[in-house]
């Protein structure tokens, strides 16, 4: 039944990358047999405000957050493309590169609930599986979306290239990047960030981090 090792794609602005991003990526990798996870920072997100940090800085922060996690691969493919970073275009590219492999698109439960508003979302079922990571207070997906991606387990996803849905029970994506940026502007640090990422932010004065002496007390976002 098994086709080949699955390949996981995890896109987002990563503005900045935080601990919940990394823990969610590792959890999906683990449940799929230590599958590689490509973290793909958006260049021009089509349905949300543009990132505060530029592409080079977001890529640098991702690279600082991933050492020690061999299944996580920082991938700049979307940053090298022209125009809006539509997930469909990314999925089509990776499907062309890996025509037989189980291709898994990783999203939060809030994004899953709004998938029916995404650009040509109906095409996704022919290109990828979904791995849905829980978020607090997320709405339910529409019946049309649920029907397009029947629920399965990890073994089922590994047995065919696309068209199924894996619902993770943990970890929760319960960290807000907006709240992190606000905490950084107030205190210059945030416990939701890897220390190497925090140091990079301070060094480059990203997110309006104060340039004066920083408090050693961490403040939750």
For each residue, the residues with C-beta under 8 A, 3 or more apart:
1: 155 159
2: 158 159
3: 100 101 102 158 159 160 161
4: 100 101 102
5: 33 35 36 101 102 158
6: 32 33 35 101 102 103 104 129 157 158
7: 35 36 38 94 98 101 102 103 104
8: 25 28 29 32 35 36 37 38 104 105 106 131
9: 37 38 40 90 91 94 103 104 105 106 128
10: 21 24 25 28 37 38 39 40 106
11: 39 40 41 42 78 85 87 90
12: 21 39 40 41 42
13: 41 42 45 48 51 58 177
14: 17 21 39 41 58 61 62
15: 51 52 53 58 177 181
16: 53 58 61 177 180 181 193 197 201 206 207
17: 14 21 22 39 58 61 62 65 194 197
18: 21 22 175 177 180 190 192 193 194 197
19: 22 23 175 192 193 194
20: 23 24 171 172 173 174 175 192
21: 10 12 14 17 18 24 25 39 65 173
22: 17 18 19 25 26 65 66 69 72 194
23: 19 20 26 27 171
24: 10 20 21 27 28 106 108 133 168 171 173
25: 8 10 21 22 28 29 37 39 69 71 72 106
26: 22 23 29 30 37 69 71 72
27: 23 24 30 31 133 168 170 171
28: 8 10 24 25 31 32 35 37 104 106 131 133 168
29: 8 25 26 32 34 35 36 37 71 72
30: 26 27 33 34 71
31: 27 28 154 166 168
32: 6 8 28 29 35 104 131 154 157 158
33: 5 6 30 154 158
34: 29 30 71
35: 5 6 7 8 28 29 32 71 104
36: 5 7 8 29 71 72 73
37: 8 9 10 25 26 28 29 71 72 73 106
38: 7 8 9 10 73 75 77 94
39: 10 11 12 14 17 21 25 62 66 72 73 74 75
40: 9 10 11 12 75 76 77 78 90
41: 11 12 13 14 55 58 59 62 76 78 79
42: 11 12 13 45 51 78 79 85
43: 55 78 79 80 81 85
44: 50 83 84 85
45: 13 42 48 49 50 51 84 85
46: 84 85 86 119
47: 117 118
48: 13 45
49: 45
50: 44 45
51: 13 15 42 45 54 55 58
52: 15 181 206 207
53: 15 16 57 58 61 206 207
54: 51 57 58
55: 41 43 51 58 59 76 79
56: 59 60
57: 53 54 60 61 200 204 206
58: 13 14 15 16 17 41 51 53 54 55 61 62
59: 41 55 56 62 63 74 76 79
60: 56 57 63 64 200
61: 14 16 17 53 57 58 64 65 197 200 201
62: 14 17 39 41 58 59 65 66 74
63: 59 60 66 67 74
64: 60 61 67 194 196 197 200
65: 17 21 22 61 62 194 196 197
66: 22 39 62 63 69 72 73 74
67: 63 64
68:
69: 22 25 26 66 72
70:
71: 25 26 29 30 34 35 36 37
72: 22 25 26 29 36 37 39 66 69
73: 36 37 38 39 66
74: 39 59 62 63 66
75: 38 39 40 78
76: 40 41 55 59 79 80
77: 38 40 80 81 90 93
78: 11 40 41 42 43 75 81 85 90
79: 41 42 43 55 59 76
80: 43 76 77
81: 43 77 78 85 89
82:
83: 44
84: 44 45 46
85: 11 42 43 44 45 46 78 81 89 90
86: 46 89 90 119
87: 11 90 91 105 118 119 124
88: 91 92 118 119 120 123 124 127
89: 81 85 86 92 93
90: 9 11 40 77 78 85 86 87 93 94
91: 9 87 88 94 95 103 105 124 127 128
92: 88 89 95 96 127
93: 77 89 90 96 97
94: 7 9 38 90 91 97 98 103
95: 91 92 98 99 103 127 128 161 162
96: 92 93 99
97: 93 94
98: 7 94 95 101 103
99: 95 96 161
100: 3 4 161
101: 3 4 5 6 7 98 161
102: 3 4 5 6 7 129 157 158 159 160 161 162
103: 6 7 9 91 94 95 98 127 128 129 161 162
104: 6 7 8 9 28 32 35 128 129 130 131 157 166
105: 8 9 87 91 124 127 128 129 130 131
106: 8 9 10 24 25 28 37 130 131 133
107: 111 112 115 130 131 132 133
108: 24 111 112 132 133 134 135 138 173
109: 112 113 132 133 134 135 138 173
110: 113 114 135 138 139
111: 107 108 114 115
112: 107 108 109 115 130 132 138 141 145
113: 109 110 138 139 140 141 142
114: 110 111 117 118
115: 107 111 112 118 121 124 141 145
116: 121 141 142 144 145
117: 47 114 121
118: 47 87 88 114 115 121 124
119: 46 86 87 88
120: 88 123 124
121: 115 116 117 118 124 145
122: 125 148
123: 88 120 126 127
124: 87 88 91 105 115 118 120 121 127 128 130 148 149
125: 122 128 148 149 162 163
126: 123 162 163
127: 88 91 92 95 103 105 123 124 162
128: 9 91 95 103 104 105 124 125 162
129: 6 102 103 104 105 149 152 157 162 163 164 165 166
130: 104 105 106 107 112 124 149 164 165 166
131: 8 28 32 104 105 106 107 157 166 168
132: 107 108 109 112 165 166 167 168
133: 24 27 28 106 107 108 109 168 171 172 173
134: 108 109 138 167 168 169 170 171 172 173
135: 108 109 110 138 172 173 174
136: 172 174
137:
138: 108 109 110 112 113 134 135
139: 110 113
140: 113
141: 112 113 115 116 145 146
142: 113 116 145 146
143: 146 147
144: 116 147 148
145: 112 115 116 121 141 142 148 149
146: 141 142 143 149 151 165
147: 143 144 150
148: 122 124 125 144 145
149: 124 125 129 130 145 146 163 164 165
150: 147 163 164 165
151: 146 164 165 166 167
152: 129 155 156 157 164 165 166
153: 156 157 166
154: 31 32 33 157 158 166
155: 1 152 158 159
156: 152 153 159 160 164
157: 6 32 102 104 129 131 152 153 154 160 164 166
158: 2 3 5 6 32 33 102 154 155
159: 1 2 3 102 155 156
160: 3 102 156 157 163 164
161: 3 95 99 100 101 102 103
162: 95 102 103 125 126 127 128 129
163: 125 126 129 149 150 160
164: 129 130 149 150 151 152 156 157 160
165: 129 130 132 146 149 150 151 152
166: 31 104 129 130 131 132 151 152 153 154 157
167: 132 134 151
168: 24 27 28 31 131 132 133 134 171
169: 134
170: 27 134
171: 20 23 24 27 133 134 168
172: 20 133 134 135 136
173: 20 21 24 108 109 133 134 135
174: 20 135 136
175: 18 19 20 179 180 192 221
176: 179 180 221
177: 13 15 16 18 180 181
178: 181 182
179: 175 176 182 183 221
180: 16 18 175 176 177 183 184 190 192 193 221
181: 15 16 52 177 178 184 185 207
182: 178 179 185 186 221
183: 179 180 186 187 189 190 219 220 221
184: 180 181 187 188 189 190 201 206 207 208 209
185: 181 182 207 208 209 210
186: 182 183 219
187: 183 184 190 210 214 215 217 218 219
188: 184 202 209 210 214 215
189: 183 184 193 198 202 214 215 218 219
190: 18 180 183 184 187 193 198 218 219 220 221
191: 218 219 220
192: 18 19 20 175 180 220 221
193: 16 18 19 180 189 190 197 198 201
194: 17 18 19 22 64 65 197 198
195: 198 199
196: 64 65 199 200
197: 16 17 18 61 64 65 193 194 200 201
198: 189 190 193 194 195 201 202
199: 195 196 202 203
200: 57 60 61 64 196 197 203 204 206
201: 16 61 184 193 197 198 204 205 206 207 209
202: 188 189 198 199 205 209 214
203: 199 200
204: 57 200 201
205: 201 202 208 209 211
206: 16 52 53 57 184 200 201 209
207: 16 52 53 181 184 185 201
208: 184 185 205
209: 184 185 188 201 202 205 206
210: 185 187 188 214
211: 205
212:
213:
214: 187 188 189 202 210
215: 187 188 189
216:
217: 187
218: 187 189 190 191
219: 183 186 187 189 190 191
220: 183 190 191 192
221: 175 176 179 180 182 183 190 192
